[in-house]
Amino acid sequence: MSYDNLNQKMQYGIKLVLDKIVALFLLVFLSPLFLVISILIRIDSKGSVIFKQKRLGYGGKVFTIYKFRSMCENAVNMGDGIFVSKNDARITKIGKILRLSSMDELPQLVNILKGDMSFIGPRPPLEHHPYRYEDYGEEQRLRFELLPGITGYAQAYGRNNLTWDERIKMDVYYYKHFSIYLDLKIISRTFFAVLSSKGIYSNRGKKEKIDAK
C-alpha cells in the first residue's frame, strides 16, 4: 500500500480490517449455502467443487484464487480456452446459475481472510493475460498497489463490455481516487449490475472474464 495521502492511507487501513470482519461473518452465515452449492455442483458434473487458478495480486505477487466451478472439468484446455461465450457448451447447468448470480465468486471470501484479496479492488488478471506483470507500464502498475477485489470500479461501471486497457485505466483511476465512500458506491452499483445481469458477457461475442472455471 503506497498512498502518500494520510487520509487515504487511514481509510484503506480501516477498509482492510472491515474486509476480514465481514468476510468471516459471511463465511459463517453462508456456510449452509456453500454446502448446498457444493452438493449441486457434485450432482451436476464430474470434477472438483472449487476451481483454483493462479492470478497476479498485490505488487504483482502470484496467488491462488478460489471460485465455485461453473464449467466442466479442465475447461480451460477446451474450446475457446480462457474466453467464455454466453452459450458456451462447457458451462454446466448449475454453472449458468452461479455465473448469472455471481455466486461462483463466494469462495473468494477465503482469499480475503488470507489477505490475498479485498471486497473492492482491481480484478486480478492471469499471470500471462492480458500482460505479464513486467509488461505493464509504470502507470498501469498502480493497479497492483492495491489488493485485488471480488468486484471493482471497472466491473461496477462496465463489467465485460470494456477492453482490458479500458479496465486498467479505470483501475488506475480507482487507485488515485480511493475512498470508503467510493467503495460504497461500487458495492451499490455492483448489486444492481448483478441483479440485471448486465455486462456479464461482452458485446464482442466472447466473455472477457479471464477464467474458464
C-alpha positions in Angstrom: 0.0 0.0 0.0 1.8 3.1 -1.2 -0.6 6.1 -0.6 1.2 9.3 0.4 -2.1 10.9 1.3 -2.6 10.2 5.1 -6.4 10.3 4.8 -6.4 7.7 2.0 -3.9 5.6 3.9 -6.1 5.6 7.1 -9.2 4.8 5.1 -7.5 1.9 3.3 -6.3 0.5 6.7 -9.9 0.7 8.0 -11.2 -1.0 4.8 -8.8 -4.0 5.3 -9.9 -4.5 8.8 -13.6 -4.4 7.8 -12.9 -6.7 5.0 -11.8 -9.5 7.3 -14.6 -9.0 9.8 -17.3 -9.0 7.2 -15.7 -11.9 5.3 -15.6 -14.1 8.4 -19.2 -13.2 9.3 -20.3 -14.1 5.7 -18.4 -17.4 5.7 -20.2 -18.5 8.8 -23.6 -17.1 7.8 -23.4 -18.5 4.3 -22.0 -21.9 5.2 -25.3 -23.7 4.6 -25.4 -22.1 1.1 -21.8 -23.2 0.5 -22.9 -26.8 1.3 -25.9 -26.7 -1.0 -23.9 -25.3 -3.9 -21.2 -27.9 -3.4 -23.7 -30.7 -3.4 -25.4 -29.3 -6.6 -22.0 -29.0 -8.4 -21.1 -32.6 -7.5 -24.5 -33.9 -8.7 -24.4 -31.8 -11.9 -21.0 -32.7 -13.2 -17.8 -34.6 -12.5 -14.8 -32.7 -11.1 -13.8 -30.7 -8.1 -16.2 -28.3 -6.4 -13.7 -25.5 -6.2 -11.9 -24.0 -9.2 -8.4 -22.8 -8.4 -6.3 -20.5 -10.6 -3.1 -18.6 -10.4 -3.5 -14.8 -10.5 -1.5 -11.6 -10.2 -2.2 -9.8 -6.9 -0.7 -7.0 -4.8 2.7 -6.0 -6.1 2.5 -8.5 -8.9 2.7 -11.4 -6.5 1.1 -14.6 -7.7 -1.6 -16.1 -5.5 -4.3 -18.8 -5.9 -7.9 -17.6 -6.4 -10.8 -19.7 -5.4 -14.2 -20.0 -7.1 -17.1 -22.4 -7.3 -16.5 -24.5 -10.5 -19.1 -23.4 -13.1 -17.7 -25.3 -16.1 -16.8 -28.8 -17.0 -13.5 -30.1 -15.6 -10.4 -29.0 -17.5 -12.5 -26.5 -19.5 -9.5 -24.1 -19.9 -8.0 -26.7 -22.3 -11.1 -27.0 -24.4 -13.0 -24.8 -26.9 -12.1 -21.1 -26.6 -9.7 -21.7 -23.6 -9.8 -18.7 -21.2 -12.6 -17.0 -23.2 -16.2 -17.9 -22.5 -19.2 -17.1 -24.7 -22.7 -16.7 -23.5 -23.9 -20.1 -24.7 -20.6 -21.9 -24.1 -21.2 -25.7 -24.0 -18.6 -26.0 -21.3 -20.8 -24.2 -18.8 -22.7 -26.6 -16.6 -26.4 -26.3 -15.7 -25.7 -25.2 -12.1 -22.8 -23.1 -13.5 -25.1 -20.9 -15.5 -27.0 -20.0 -12.3 -23.8 -19.4 -10.4 -22.4 -17.1 -13.1 -25.6 -15.1 -13.5 -25.9 -14.6 -9.8 -22.1 -14.2 -9.3 -22.3 -16.8 -6.5 -19.4 -18.5 -8.2 -17.2 -15.8 -6.6 -18.2 -16.6 -3.0 -15.2 -18.8 -2.2 -13.1 -15.6 -2.6 -14.2 -14.8 1.0 -11.4 -17.2 1.9 -9.0 -15.2 -0.2 -10.0 -12.1 1.8 -9.3 -13.8 5.1 -5.9 -15.0 3.8 -5.0 -11.4 2.9 -4.8 -12.1 -0.9 -7.9 -10.0 -1.8 -10.4 -7.3 -0.7 -14.1 -7.0 -1.4 -13.4 -4.0 -3.6 -10.3 -3.6 -5.9 -9.0 -4.2 -9.3 -9.8 -7.7 -10.5 -6.7 -9.9 -10.5 -5.6 -10.9 -14.0 -3.9 -14.2 -15.1 -0.1 -14.4 -14.8 0.2 -14.0 -18.6 -3.1 -12.3 -19.7 -3.6 -9.6 -20.8 0.1 -9.0 -20.0 2.8 -10.4 -17.8 3.5 -8.2 -14.8 6.7 -6.9 -16.2 5.0 -5.8 -19.4 2.6 -3.4 -17.7 3.6 0.2 -17.9 4.6 2.2 -14.8 1.2 4.0 -14.7 -0.6 0.7 -15.3 1.2 -1.0 -12.4 -0.6 1.3 -10.0 -3.5 -1.1 -10.2 -1.2 -3.6 -8.3 -0.6 -1.2 -5.4 -4.0 -2.3 -4.0 -5.2 -5.7 -3.1 -7.3 -7.2 -5.9 -11.1 -7.3 -5.3 -14.1 -9.6 -5.8 -15.6 -6.6 -7.6 -14.2 -3.3 -8.6 -14.7 0.1 -10.2 -14.3 -1.3 -13.7 -16.7 -4.2 -13.0 -19.3 -2.0 -11.5 -19.3 0.6 -14.3 -18.6 -1.6 -17.3 -18.1 -5.2 -16.5 -17.1 -7.2 -19.5 -18.1 -4.7 -22.2 -14.8 -3.0 -21.5 -11.5 -3.9 -23.2 -8.6 -4.8 -20.9 -6.9 -1.5 -21.5 -10.1 0.4 -20.6 -10.4 -1.7 -17.4 -6.8 -0.9 -16.5 -7.4 2.8 -16.9 -10.4 2.5 -14.6 -8.3 0.5 -12.1 -5.7 3.3 -12.0 -8.5 5.9 -11.6 -9.8 3.9 -8.6 -6.3 3.8 -7.1 -5.9 7.5 -7.4 -9.4 8.4 -6.1 -9.8 5.6 -3.5 -12.1 6.4 -0.6 -14.5 4.3 1.5 -17.3 6.4 0.0 -16.3 5.3 -3.5 -16.2 1.7 -2.3 -19.8 2.1 -1.1 -20.8 3.5 -4.5 -19.1 0.5 -6.2 -20.9 -2.0 -3.9 -24.3 -0.4 -4.7 -23.6 -0.3 -8.4 -22.4 -3.9 -8.4 -25.5 -5.1 -6.6 -27.8 -3.7 -9.3 -25.4 -4.9 -12.0 -25.7 -8.5 -10.7 -29.5 -8.2 -10.4 -29.8 -7.1 -14.0 -27.0 -9.5 -15.3 -25.8 -6.5 -17.4 -22.4 -6.8 -18.9 -21.7 -10.4 -17.9 -20.9 -11.2 -21.5 -19.1 -8.9 -23.8 -20.8 -7.3 -26.8 -17.9 -8.6 -28.9 -19.2 -12.1 -28.7 -16.7 -13.5 -26.1 -16.8 -13.1 -22.4 -13.7 -11.2 -21.4 -13.6 -12.6 -17.9 -10.3 -14.4 -17.9 -11.2 -17.7 -16.3 -12.7 -20.9 -17.7 -13.8 -22.2 -14.3 
